[in-house]
Structures are given as C-alpha cells and as structure tokens.
Amino acid sequence: MKYHIFDEREQFSEFSGGAISRWAANVLRNDADTHVVCVAADDSWAFPGSRICLIPELSRYAKLRARRFYPIQVNGLLLRSLYRKRSPPLQAGDVVWVHGQPDIALALVPWIRRAGAKLVLHLHGSLFVTTPASTMRAVSMTADKLVFCSSFLEQEARGKFPDLERTAILYNGADDALFYPDISNGEPERTIPIILVACRLIPEKGVHILIEAMRLLQKRAVPAVAKILGASFFGGSPPSAYIKQLHQLAPSNINLAGYYSGSDLADQFRQADIFCLPAIYNDPFPLAVIEGMASGLPVVSTWRGGIPEAFIDGGGVLVPPSSPAELADALGRLIANPELRRTIGQQGYESYKKHFTWRAIYARYHEILASL
C-alpha cells in the first residue's frame, strides 16, 4: 500500500487545492493500492472516496504551527498521534510518500520504521534550503528517497548538502484530456492577440512586471490584451493587498479575470495566443507552463528556477526576470509574427507529448517506487 501525505494546508480539490492536489489526482487516480491523506477533500477530482483518508485536525495543527506554539519535538508527537489515529495501519513494505513538508516527514519516521515501511519525501519547492539544516540533515539521512520536481531543486539542495544520496527527479505534467491545442482551422487570426497568465497572484510570480510590460506595449501601440487568471491562494481565497494593487496599476489592456479551474481553465488556454509566466523567483517547475505547452501555445517566461528545464526541446522564449522592457520586447515579437507563434507553440506541444504527459510522469513515478 502507498500513502501520499499532504501538508496541513493542502486540500485534495480541483478548486481549492494546489499543485500537489493536481499532481496526486492525475498520477494516482488508477492506482488501486494508493491512498491520499489530507486535511480536507471534495469529489471534484472524481477520486474514489474509499482511498481518501481525512485528518481534519490538521487545520488546527496548521494554526499552532504558524504561531510556533509548540517546539518541534511536541509537533512531532502531535503529528504521529494524528496519523496513527486516522490512517490505516502501516505494514511492512508500505510506502509513505510525503509531499512538501520535511518536518512532517521527520515526525513520521518512528511510526514508519516500526512498521517496516518506506519513506519518500517529495519536494515541490525550495524547502531544502529554507528549512533548518538540522531538520534537513536528519530527513536526508532517514528518507529512502528524496524526490525533486526539477533538476534545479536537486542542485539547490546539493549546494547545501553536497553528499546528498538517494535522490530522483520527477517532473510535473499536464492532463491531455483537458489541455490540448485549439483545432478550429480556417478561422481568421484575432486582430488583438490574447496573452494568458494563470498563476497564484503573489509578488513572486511577477504579474506586476507583466503589467508594466503591457503598459509599454500600449505606449508602442502594439495591439494585445493580457488576461490574468488567479487568486491569492486558490479557489475562494480573498483578494490580497497585492491583488488590489494590481487592479490599481493595471492599464486598459489588462483584464484581471479572477480564478478558474478545471475545464473552464483549459478553455481559457485554447482562447489565448500566448502564455506568459513572468516569475521573478526561482519557480521550481510550474504546472501552468506545461499546460501552456500542452495547449499548443508559445510560452514566454523567465530564466528562473526550473522553468528552463521545460524548454529543453523548444516551446519557450525566456527573458531575464524583473525586466518589463525585455518582457515587452519578447511579447511584441510574438504578437507581430503569427507564424513564429505557431512554430514555437508546435515545438512546445511536441516536447510536451514526449516528456510531460501524466502518462510519462506516471511511468517515472513507478520507476522510483521500484528503486526503493
């Protein structure tokens, strides 16, 4: 049996969950011997309810953890108690696959080892370098496998722990049942191309840089509109001060359209001409970039984190982060040249089919399991 453990904030939901929820739904759906363990869930992923273990008490733990109410030793006791109480009994040979939080993985080690089970820690972000070194050293010594969602994250971790062992790369993917190119051949080109952005609306994603780039394009009389989809966290989250600032800064060629998910989100990709993610931080390996490639769109993004790894076989135009002028120049070239858009979009689509379908990710996931 395999148990995929979410952190205390991640809900298993297409609307109110994040990248981990999407990864698990697509990779694990057909694995009958796999359970998802999380704080809350709904039926939006059409995942069998019998394979979802809910630990609602994690919501209270999240508040305590945010306030640093208890020392880490007490947190460990609390977490072990919750997982032993709510999860099915572990048996020898089972795999506990922890997503995200190293402290959860470390807290569960005694429970896992007593049962003779295996521990995998799957890093979707830079927690290896932001978590206290003592915690990460302990996790790296005890985990049976450390899985990173990009080579960038693995190398970042090795910069702090050069002797790191038992590692693997497992990229993110996109659902080809939802994300696929618009095949409405024969329709005329849009006179005003649509640049799509879909991400969490937080400063690190760089949407304010895109707004300044769009202002420059407007001054150059370049016809385009940027449609920005997202929320401060995920579905249902209230607008943040940053989002309110984006509304205040946005010129008339910006459309802040709110949060989309599922088929509605995929439809927005097919209605666009360019996908853009102007990240200004080391984004590990964003799902939205792969979804843009799966939709046959040319992708404009930045030389940050694991983003360049998505374009090893083409499909993207990369610019330096935090540079509205260079972002505007790259977008302007694609807006002015529909044939270039089609060429880069086709390159990305072919690369997606080769590397980043969920079928390919599923196969790699099982290779990692077989290596334990």
N, C-alpha and C positions, 0 to 999 in steps of 0.2 A: 504494500500500500504506500502511496505517496501523499504527503500532506503539504500543501502550499500555504504558508503562513503570511498573511498581510500584516502591515504595521497597524498601529492603533487608530489611524485616521482614514485608511483606505477602505472604502465601501466597494462591494462587488456589484457594480451597477454601471450600465452604459451611460446613464445620465449624470449620476453623482459620483462616479468613480473616476480614476485617472488612468495613467499609462499601465500601471500594474494590473488593474482590473481588466483592461483591454487585452494585455498580453495573456493573462490566465484564461480568459474566455476563449480566445482563439486557439491557444496551444493545447489546452487541457480538455476541451469540450468532449472529445471522443475517447478519452482515457477512462475506462470504467473503474479502474482501481485508484483514482485520484480524488482527493477532497480539497476544497478550498476552505480555509479557516480565516474568518474575518469578523469585524465588529458589526457589520450590517450588510444586507443584500436585498435585492428585489429580483423579479423574474425577467428583467429586460434583456439578459443575455441568453435566455432560454436554456439555462444550465440546470441539470437535474437537481431539484431541491434536496434529494437524499444525499447528495455529495457536497453539500454546503454545511459547514459547522459554524454556528454563530456564537460569538463571545461578546454580548452587548456590554459587559462590564468594562471592556477595553475603552469605551468612551469616557468612563470615569478615570481610568488609568491615564488616558491622554491628558486630562486636565491636571492630574497630580504631577505627571512627568513635565508638563510645560512649566509648572511652577517650581520644579525641582524640589518637590515637597519631601521626598524620601531620598536617602542615599542609594546608590546603585545596588548595594547588596540587598536592601529591602525591596527595591524594584524587582530584582531577580526572583526573590521568594514569591512576590505577588504574582508575577507573570507565570512562573511554574505552576502555582496553585490554580490559576485561571485555565491554563491549557490542559492540565491534568483533569480538571473537573469537566471541561466542556468538550474536549476532543476524544475520539475513540481511543481505546488503549493501544499504545505502540507495541509492535512486535519486532523481533529480530529480523533485520533485512529491510524494514520500512525505511523510507526516505522522508526527512523533514526538510523542506525547501523554503527557507526564509527569504522573503523579499524585502530588501531595503534596509531595515534597521539592524545594525550589528549588535546593539545591546540586547535586542530580543533573542538573536541567535545565541549570544553568550549566556543569557539567562536560562535558556532551554537545554544547554549542554548536559547537565546532570540527568535530566529526565530522558534525553535521547540516548545517552550512553548506557544507562541502566537497562534500557530495553534492547540494546544491541542494534539500534537503528543508525542511519547515516545522516549527516548534517551537511546541507548545501546553503551557502549564503549568496544570494543573487543581488549584486549591486547595480542599481539603476541610476545612481548619482555619485557625487564625489565624497561620499561619507567616509571613505578610507583615509582621506586626508583631513577631514574636518572633525572626525570623532577622535577622542583622546587616544594617544598612541598606545597606552596600556591596554585599552579595550580591543583595539585592532590587532595588537600583537597576540593577545590571548585568542581572539577569533581565528586568526590566520594559523595558529598552531593547532587548533582543535577541529576546525571545519574539514570535512572530507573533500570539499571542492569550493573554490571561490569563483563565482561566475560574474563576468562583467559584460555590460551591454555594448561595449565598444573597446577597441584596442587602446583608444585614448585613456579610458578609465583604468585599464590594466597597467599601462605605462605610468600613469599618475600614481597609482598605488605602489609600483616598484620604485618610484622615486623616493618614497618614504621608507619602504621595506624592500631593499634590493634582493634579499634572499627568498622572496615570496615563492611558494610552491603550490602545486595542485590548483592551477588556475585554468579557466576556459573562457572563450568569447562566445556570446550568444546574442546576436543582433535582434532588433525589433523588426516587425514586419507590417504588412497591411492586408486587409481582407479583400480578396479579389471579387467576392460576391457583392461588395458594397462599392469599392473604389475601382473604377475602370474608366477608360477613355470615352469621351463623347464621340459617338459614331454617326452623328447626324450629318453625313456627307451631303454636299451640294448647297448647304446653307451659306449665305454670304458672311464674310468676316464682320465682326462687330466694329462699328465705327469708333466706339470708345471701349478699348480693351479693359477687362476687369482683372485687377491684381488681388488675389485672395491671400489673406492672412488668417490662420486658425491656430490659436495657442492660448495658454493662460495669459491673462493680461496683467503681467507683473513687469517691473522695470527690466529685469534680466533678459526678457525676450525682445527688448529693443523696439517695441512698437512706436515709441516716441521718435526714434530715429527715422522710421518709415514715414511718420507724419511730416517730418522736416524735409525728407526726400520728395514727398508728394507736393509739398509747398514749392520746392524748387522746380519740379516738372510743371506745375501750374504756371509759374512765372515764365517758363520757357514755352508756354502754350502747347505742351505735349498733351494730347487727349488721352486721359486714363482716369479710372476711379479705383481706389483701393477699398475693398470690402473686408472689414476686420471682424472676425468671429471669436468669441471667447468671453470668459468671466474671470473674476479674481481668483477663484479656486476651480470649482467645477459647477455643474448644474445647480441652480438655486442659491448660489453664493451671492451675498450682497455686493453692490458696487463699492470699490475701494477708493481711497483718495487718489490713487494713481489713475484709475479709470475716469474719475471725474475730471482730472487734469487733462486726460486725452481728449475728452469731449470739448473742453475749453480751448485746447490748442488746435483742434482739427480744422483744416481748410475745407472748402466746399467739395473737393474731390475725394473726401474720406467719408466712408459710411461705416459707423460703428454699429453693427447689426445684432449684437447680443450672442448668446450661447446656442450652439447647435450640437446635436449628437446623432449617431446612427445614420439612417438613410437620408435624413434631412441634411446632415453634414456632407455626406457623399455627393448629394445632388449639387451642393454649392461648389464643390470641386469641379464638377462637369460643366458648370455655368461660368467658369473662370478661364482666363487665358494664360495667366502666370501665377505661380505660387511663390510666396515670399515669407521667409522667416529671418528677420534681421537681428538674431541673437547677439547680445553683447557679452555674454558669459560663456563658460565652457559647457555648452549644452551637450550632454553625454551622447545621445543618439536619438533625436526627436522622431516620434512616430509620424508627426504631420508631414515631415519631409518625404518619408516613404509613401505616405498616402498621396502626396502630390505627384510623385513619380508613377505610382500605380494608376493615377488618373490621366497620365499622358501629358502632364503639364511641365514646362520648363521651370526649374526651381532656382530662385535667387536667394542665397543665404550668405553666411559669413564664415571666415576661416577661424572657427572656434570649436573647441572640444572634439567630439566625434563626428561632427557634421561632414567634414571632407570625406570620411570613410564611405558615406552613402554614394559618392560620385566616382568611385574608382573606375567605373566603365562609362562615365559621362552622365549627362542629365541635369547638371547644375552649373550655375555661374556664381562664383564665390567672390566676395568683396571683403575688405577689412571691416571690422566692427566699428560702430560709433562714428561712421563717416557718411552723413547724409548725401554729400556731393557724389561720392563714388557709388553709393546705392542708387541714386537718381540716374547716374550715367548708365549703369548696368540695366536698370529697368527701361530707360529710354531707348537703348539699342534694341531690346526685345520688342518694345512697343512699335518701333518703326519698321520692324522686319518680321512679318508673319512667317516667312519661310524658315528663318532662324529659330523662331519659337517652335515650329513643328519639328525641326531637326533635333533640337536639344530635348524636346519632350519625348520624341521617339527613342532617343538614346536612353533616357531615364526609364522609360517603360520597359525596354528590353533588359536593362540592368535589374530592374525590379523583378521581372519574371525569372531571371537567372538566380538572384541572390536572396530576395526579401519577401517572397510569398510566405504565408504562415505554414504552408506545407514544408518549405525548406527549413524554416525555423523549428518546426516540429521534429524533423529528421535530426537536426543538430542537437536538439534537446535530448532525444533518445540516445544519441552517441555519448552525451555527457553522463546520462544515467548509467549506461553500460560500463563507463570507465570507473565507477565508484567501487 
